[in-house]
Amino acid sequence: MMGWTDGYGWMGLGWIFMALFWVLIILGIVALLRWLGMGGNGSRDVPRKTPLEILQERYARGEIEREEYEQKRRDLEG
């Protein structure tokens, strides 16, 4: 008698390692494609707002008063 593995030992589980190998290869390719698609820096070409645009948005939302807006705008422009 050869036991429960019928003489194959760990080789009987070879298909599991082969499946795991291919899953890792496919995941690696997907990760590489996603990384390349994002330009390698993790951003998706999101337009950056300038400090003046942020200030204008804060004023438009009513977060700051006109005097504070004018002072900060002068500071940013000059």
Sine and cosine of phi, psi and omega as CSV:
sin_phi,cos_phi,sin_psi,cos_psi,sin_omega,cos_omega
0.00,0.00,0.62,-0.78,-0.02,-1.00
-0.98,-0.18,-0.15,0.99,-0.02,-1.00
0.99,-0.16,-0.20,-0.98,-0.10,-1.00
-0.95,0.31,-0.29,0.96,-0.04,-1.00
-1.00,-0.07,-0.05,1.00,-0.01,-1.00
0.83,0.56,0.53,0.85,0.10,-1.00
1.00,0.04,-0.04,1.00,-0.03,-1.00
-1.00,0.02,-0.34,0.94,0.00,-1.00
0.87,0.49,-0.69,-0.73,0.00,-1.00
-0.95,0.32,-0.27,0.96,0.00,-1.00
-0.91,0.42,-0.40,0.92,0.05,-1.00
-0.92,0.40,-0.34,0.94,0.02,-1.00
-0.99,-0.15,0.17,0.99,-0.04,-1.00
-0.85,0.53,-0.56,0.83,-0.02,-1.00
-0.91,0.42,-0.50,0.87,0.04,-1.00
-0.92,0.38,-0.69,0.73,0.01,-1.00
-0.92,0.38,-0.59,0.81,0.03,-1.00
-0.92,0.40,-0.67,0.74,0.03,-1.00
-0.90,0.44,-0.68,0.74,0.03,-1.00
-0.88,0.47,-0.66,0.75,0.03,-1.00
-0.85,0.53,-0.75,0.66,-0.04,-1.00
-0.93,0.36,-0.58,0.81,0.06,-1.00
-0.89,0.46,-0.69,0.72,0.02,-1.00
-0.91,0.42,-0.63,0.78,0.04,-1.00
-0.89,0.45,-0.73,0.69,-0.02,-1.00
-0.90,0.43,-0.68,0.73,0.04,-1.00
-0.89,0.46,-0.61,0.79,0.04,-1.00
-0.90,0.43,-0.66,0.75,0.02,-1.00
-0.91,0.41,-0.69,0.72,0.03,-1.00
-0.88,0.48,-0.70,0.72,0.01,-1.00
-0.89,0.46,-0.66,0.75,0.02,-1.00
-0.90,0.45,-0.70,0.72,0.01,-1.00
-0.90,0.43,-0.64,0.77,0.04,-1.00
-0.91,0.41,-0.65,0.76,0.00,-1.00
-0.90,0.43,-0.68,0.73,0.02,-1.00
-0.92,0.38,-0.58,0.82,0.01,-1.00
-0.92,0.39,-0.42,0.91,0.00,-1.00
-0.99,-0.10,0.15,0.99,0.01,-1.00
0.97,0.24,0.14,0.99,0.06,-1.00
0.99,0.15,-0.06,1.00,-0.05,-1.00
-0.92,-0.38,0.03,1.00,0.08,-1.00
1.00,0.06,0.02,1.00,0.02,-1.00
-0.93,-0.38,0.40,-0.92,-0.02,-1.00
-0.92,-0.39,0.83,0.56,0.05,-1.00
0.77,0.64,0.69,0.72,0.06,-1.00
-0.97,0.24,0.83,-0.55,0.01,-1.00
-0.91,0.41,0.76,-0.65,-0.01,-1.00
-0.99,0.11,0.66,-0.75,0.04,-1.00
-1.00,0.05,0.61,-0.79,0.07,-1.00
-0.98,0.19,0.34,-0.94,0.05,-1.00
-0.85,0.53,-0.56,0.83,0.02,-1.00
-0.92,0.39,-0.64,0.77,0.05,-1.00
-0.90,0.44,-0.65,0.76,0.03,-1.00
-0.90,0.44,-0.67,0.74,0.03,-1.00
-0.88,0.47,-0.69,0.72,0.02,-1.00
-0.88,0.47,-0.64,0.77,0.04,-1.00
-0.91,0.42,-0.66,0.75,0.02,-1.00
-0.89,0.45,-0.64,0.77,0.03,-1.00
-0.92,0.38,-0.66,0.75,-0.01,-1.00
-0.90,0.43,-0.55,0.84,0.01,-1.00
-0.98,0.18,-0.17,0.98,0.00,-1.00
1.00,0.08,0.29,0.96,0.00,-1.00
-0.96,0.27,-0.47,0.88,0.00,-1.00
-0.76,-0.65,0.41,-0.91,0.00,-1.00
-1.00,0.09,0.20,-0.98,-0.05,-1.00
-0.87,0.50,-0.68,0.73,-0.03,-1.00
-0.88,0.47,-0.70,0.71,0.02,-1.00
-0.90,0.43,-0.63,0.78,0.02,-1.00
-0.88,0.48,-0.75,0.66,-0.02,-1.00
-0.88,0.48,-0.68,0.73,-0.01,-1.00
-0.89,0.45,-0.73,0.68,-0.02,-1.00
-0.92,0.38,-0.57,0.82,0.03,-1.00
-0.91,0.42,-0.68,0.73,0.05,-1.00
-0.89,0.46,-0.64,0.77,0.03,-1.00
-0.89,0.46,-0.65,0.76,-0.02,-1.00
-0.95,0.30,-0.59,0.81,-0.05,-1.00
-0.99,0.14,-0.36,0.93,-0.15,-0.99
-0.82,-0.57,0.00,0.00,0.00,0.00
